[in-house]
Amino acid sequence: MMIRGVVHHQMLSLKRCCRSVHHCSALIYRQHSRDVDTVRMEEMMLRPVRGHDVRLKMLAAPVNPADINMIQGSYPILRPLPAVGGNEGVGEVLEVGSDVTALKPGDWVVPIDAGFGTWRTGVVCEDEDVMSVCKHISVLGAATVFVNPCTAYRMLKDFQALTPGCTVLQNGSNSAVGRSVIQMALALGLHTINIIRDRPNCAELIQELKSLGADYVLTEEEVMSPGLHEIFKEVPKPKLGLNCVGGLSGGLVLSNLDHGGTMITYGGMARKPLQIPSKSLIFQNVTLKGFWLTQWKRDHRKDEVQLKLMLDHVCDLMRDGRLTPPPCVLTPFHQYTHALHATVQSHQRKHVLIM
């Protein structure tokens, strides 16, 4: 009887354990390669939820150029292999550990740091790895809020004292960050001069950016000749310039800044060295700085108040309709190969995996 009772107890424990085991589908890469077809969907078992753990159901996760760079092995930070792809996304809390107090089932959360691995249907992580996000915005908005819009927010806030009526000059203006800059600047009462590359649908794009609040939209050719002289009769010369292209385009931003202005480089899409006019440094006393939101988050990781204030402010803009998510192509999770290839071929549209 003693042995039978022990066996019965062990079987009950095993059944309870099996019921608590959860699995997920994940997009995993086991080597760094320029061939994104090395990414495979695999089944993963999730660890039990304990202590400060939370179990999430991922709702949506974008495919960004940085995600592709991590797969290729060319990003400044790389996860140990094998790795789950995806740095950004939104998940719903399904279960919390006994020591979790700030989160509860039903909450939406976003990962704080890069390398989280958002391309999976579920995950168990520590509560300190995620931050709650407002549920009064769309899933698409929540999935894309904590990288590009927050990059725009920090660059507008941290480098120059901008007051209503000031001007911001940027290139790559149709990018996700560029669109956020336009809308946030409008909310702050700032003017924006926006540089884009010439393209077949240029007139359509100009109208689209103006509908977001852009004051001026010009091609690189238009900036070079006749320049921005007529515009500077209507608005002040910019104290802040934002560069995500590099090459000639970055030089155009730099050479049109006001005396004592600052140019922030946060990308290099042209893959060409930044052309720096010497006269801007000598006679205009322009400052050059770089910005990477991932590093900013890591530097402020222990300052949860500042992180939360930034996220809440950006979410408030979304909730009020003053900030819209970037143009996105919604892709079912099982069609991930289409999203990966499309992102490699063109950065014009953000692809978002829907779980």
N, C-alpha and C positions, 0 to 999 in steps of 0.2 A: 504493500500500500504506500509505503514511504517513497519507493522508487517511482511508482506510478504517479504520485502526486507531484514529484519533482519534474517528471517528464511533461505532465500536463501544464505545469506552470511555465516551463521553458517554451512549450508550443504556443501558449498565449502570448508570451513576451515576443516570440518571433513574429506572430501575426501582427501585433501592435507595431513592431519595428518595420515590417513590410509595408504597412499602411502609411507610415511616415516617410517612406522613401519616394522621392520625386525625381523625375527625369526632365530633360529639356533637349530641344534641337539647337545646335550651335553651328556657326560658320567658322571653321577652324583652318588655320594654315600651319603647316608643319615645317616649312622652310621659307626663307626669304627669296622671292622670285618676282621678276617683272611680269610673269604670266599669272594673271589673277585666277586662271582656271585651276591653280593649285589649291584654291580655297574650296573646301568640301563641307557639306552639311553632315554632321555626325550627331549621334545621341550621346548625351552626357548624364551621369547621375549626380544629383545635387546632394551636398552633405546635409546632415540633420541640422535643424535650427537650434542654436544654443545661445545662452548669454546675451551678447550684444549683436547677434545675427538678425538679419531680416531676409525673408524670402520674397522675391519680386516676380511678377509676371511682366515681362517687357511688352510694351504696347507698340512702340515705334522707335526706329533708330535710323538716322540718316547715313548715307554713304558719302563721305567727304574726301577731297583730295588727300588730306592728311592720313586718312585711313588707308588709302591705296599706298601712300609713301611708307607706312609702317609695314605693310605686306611686302613691299619691295625691299625693305631694309634700309631706306634712305632717310628716314625721319630721325630727328635728334634723340628721341627716346624710343626704345624698342622693348617689347615684352619678351620674356623667356618663351622659347618654343617648346611644345606647340602652344599656339595662342588663339584666343577668340578675337575676331576682328571687331572694330567699332569702338569709337571713343565717346559718342554722344547719343542720347536717347532719353526716353521717359519710361518708367515702369510703375506698376501699381503694387503696393505692399499687400501681400497675401497672408503673411505670418510674421510674428516678431518673437524674439527671444525674451526670456524672463527678465533680463536687465535693461531692455529697451523702454525708454520713457517718452522720447520725443516723437515717435512714429507709431502709427496704429494701422491695422488692416483697412484698406480703402484709400489710404493716402497715395498721392502721386509723388514720385521722387526722380531726381536726375543725378547722375554721377558727378562728383566734384572733380576728380582728377582724370587726366587722359590715360588711355590704356585699360579702361574698365572692362572692355569686351561686351559691347551692347548688342552685338549681332547674335542673339540667342533668345529663345522664347521664355526662359526663366533663369534665375540666378539666386544664389545665397551669398550675401556679402555682409560685412560689418556695417552697423548703422552709421558710423563716422565716415563711410565712403560715399554716402549719398546725402542729398539735401531735399527737403520737401519743396514742392512747387505748387503754385496756385492751380486749382481745378476749374477755375472760371475762365480759362483760356482753352483753346482747342488742343487736342492731342498733338496735332502737327506743330502748333506753336510751342507746346511744352517740350517736344522732342528736339526743337532747334533753337531753344532760347539761351542756353548756357555757354555757347561758344561765340558765334558771330555777333549777335546783338550785344553781348557783354564785352566783346572786343571793341565794338564801336563806342559803347558807354564809357569804358575806361579811357580810351584815347581822347574823347571829348572832355573828360573830367580832369585828367591828371597832369596834362603837360603845359597848358596855357590857360590863363585866367580869361575865359570867354564870357562876355556879357551880351545881352540881347542887342542885335545890330551888327555884331562881329561876323567875319566871313571865314569859312572853312573851304579849303581847296583840296580836292582828292582826285586820284585816278582810279581805274578799276571800279568805276562808280556803279556799274550794273552787277557787281558781285554781291554776295549775301551781306558782307560787312558794309559795302558801299550803300546798299539800299537802307540798311539800318542807320547809317550815318545821316542820310538824307532825312529820314523820318524823325530821328531824335533831334537833329539840328532844328527842324521846324518846330518841334515841341519846346525847344529852348529859346526860340526867337532868333536863331542864327541863319545867316545866308549861306548857301552852298554853291560853289562853282565845281562842276563835275565833268571830268575828262573821260571820254570813252574812245575805244578804237573804232575806226570807220568800218562799216559792214553793210551788207545789202539791205538789211531792215533798220537802218540807222534812224530814219524819221520815226518809225514805230517805237523804237527803244527810247528816243528822246522824249516822246510824248508820254510813255509809260513812267519814266523817271520824274518828269514834271508833275504827273498825277500823284506821285508820292510826296511831292513838296520841293523838288529841286528848283532852284532859282534859275540856274544857267546850266546847260549841257552842251559841251563842245567836243568835237573830235580832236585828236592830237594835231592834225594838220591845221585846224582852225586856231588852235592855241599858238602854233608857231607863226602863222600868218593869217590875219594881221596882229594876232596877240590878244591880250586881255585889256588893252588900254581903254577901250570904250566902256567895258564893264566896270573898271575901276573909277569911272566917273559917277557910277550909280551906287556902288557899294565899297566899303573900305577894303584895302588890300588885306589878304588873309594873314593872320598871325599863326595859323595852324595849317599844315599840309599833311596829308595822309597818302602814303605810297605803298601799294601792294604789287606794283608791276616791275619797277626797276628800269634799267636801261635808259633810253631817251625819255620815256614817259616820266620816270622819277626826276630826271633833270628839269623837265618842264614844270613840275610842281615846285621844286626847290627854287628855280630862278624867278618865280612869280610871288614869292612870299614877301611880306613886309619886313622892314628892319626889325631885327630882334625876334623874328619868327622861328618856329620850330617845325621840322619835318620828321614825322614818325614813319619808319619803314616797318611794315608788319607782314610783308610777303614779297616774293620775287617771281611773279608769274612769267615774265619775259625770259627768265633764266639768263639775263645779261647783266654785266656789272653796272652799277648805278653811275650815271653820268653826272658829275658834280661840277657845276660852274664855279670856278675859283672866285669870281667877283661876288658871288652870293655869300661866300664865307668871309671874304676880306671886307667888302663894303657894306653888306647887309647884316653882318654879324648873325647869320642864321645858324641854328643849332640842329645837329642831326642826332636822332635817337632811334632805338629799335624797341619793338614791343612784341611780346609773346604771351598770350593770356595764360597758357599753361604754367609758365614760370611765375606769373603774377599770382595765380591761385596757390601755387606751392609756397610762395613767400608769405601769403596771408592765410595759410591753411588753419592756423590756430585762432585766427580772428573770425570766428563764425558770424559775429554781428555784422562785420563789413561785407562778408560774402552774401549773407542773407539780405542785407539792405540793397545791394546791387541787384540780386536776383528779383527781389520783390518790386523794385522800381521798374525794371524792364518788363516784368509781368504786368504791372499796372498799366504801362503804355499799351501792351497787347490787349489787355482786357478792355481798355477804353477805346480801342480801335485806332490809336495813334501810331501803332507799330504792327505791321503785318508780317507773317512768315514769308521767307523768300519763295519764288516760284518753285514748286516741287512736283515731281512725278511720283505718285504713290505706287509702290511695287509690292505685291504679295511676297511674303517671306520666302516661299519656295521658288520664286523666280529671281533669286538673288543674283544669278550670273548676268542677267540683263542689266541690273543696276550697276554691277561692278564694271562691266565693259563700257556702259554708257558714260560712267564717271571718268574712266581712263581716256575716252575719246573726246569728251567735251565737258567743260566745267560750267556751262551756261545754265544748266538746270540741276538742282539738287534732287537726288533720288532718295526716297525715304522708304525703308522696309517696314511693312505693316505686319505685325505678328498675328 
